[in-house]
């Protein structure tokens, strides 16, 4: 199962459709709180999170997932339309 969360509905649905066509089971939502709660409840193999979401952003969700034994080994991909997001992730020292 792959969890996809992005506050841009069109992007979320596009990711979900592409992953489903590739044969993956997908759950998706539109904010960081949903992503965190769903990841803890469903423990997917992979989470695709947008870096910039309202409330909890993708980096905050990643940190919280890394600190939970149930989700600490989950594969996470952070996406962003911002060119400086990668530098911020590296400065924060988060293992994505």
C-alpha positions in Angstrom: 0.0 0.0 0.0 1.1 3.5 -0.8 -0.1 6.6 1.1 -0.2 9.9 -0.9 -0.8 13.3 0.7 -0.8 16.7 -1.0 -3.0 19.7 -0.4 -3.2 20.2 -4.2 -6.1 17.8 -5.1 -5.1 17.5 -8.8 -1.6 16.4 -7.9 -2.8 13.9 -5.3 -5.2 12.3 -7.7 -2.5 12.2 -10.5 -0.1 10.4 -8.1 -2.8 8.0 -7.0 -3.8 7.2 -10.6 -0.2 6.6 -11.7 0.5 4.4 -8.8 -2.7 2.4 -9.2 -2.0 1.9 -12.9 1.4 0.5 -11.8 -0.4 -2.0 -9.7 -0.2 -0.4 -6.2 -3.0 -0.1 -3.7 -3.3 3.6 -2.9 -4.9 5.6 -0.1 -4.8 9.4 -0.4 -5.7 12.6 1.5 -5.0 16.3 1.4 -3.2 17.3 4.6 -0.4 16.3 7.0 -2.7 15.4 9.9 -4.6 12.9 7.8 -1.2 11.5 6.5 0.2 11.1 10.0 -3.0 9.5 11.4 -3.4 7.2 8.3 0.2 6.1 8.3 0.1 5.1 11.9 -3.2 3.3 11.4 -2.5 1.6 8.1 1.4 1.3 8.1 1.8 1.5 4.3 5.1 0.5 2.7 5.6 3.9 1.2 4.3 7.5 1.9 4.5 10.2 -0.8 4.1 13.5 1.1 4.1 17.1 -0.2 6.7 19.2 1.7 4.3 22.2 2.0 0.9 21.3 3.4 -1.3 23.2 5.8 -1.2 22.3 9.5 1.5 19.6 9.6 3.8 19.8 6.6 5.5 16.8 5.0 8.8 17.3 6.9 6.9 17.5 10.2 5.0 14.3 9.4 8.3 12.6 8.4 9.9 13.5 11.8 6.9 12.2 13.7 6.8 9.0 11.6 10.5 8.4 12.2 10.0 8.7 16.0 7.3 6.1 16.1 8.5 2.4 16.2 5.5 1.3 14.1 6.5 3.6 11.2 10.2 4.4 11.7 11.3 2.2 8.8 8.6 3.3 6.4 9.9 4.6 3.0 9.0 8.2 2.5 9.3 10.4 -0.6 8.9 14.2 0.0 7.7 16.2 -3.1 7.9 19.9 -3.6 7.4 22.5 -6.2 9.9 24.7 -4.3 13.6 24.5 -5.3 14.9 25.2 -1.8 13.0 22.5 -0.1 15.8 19.9 -0.5 18.2 22.3 1.3 15.8 22.8 4.1 15.4 19.0 4.6 19.2 18.6 4.6 19.5 21.4 7.2 16.9 19.7 9.4 18.8 16.5 9.3 15.8 14.3 8.5 16.4 10.9 7.0 13.9 10.7 4.2 
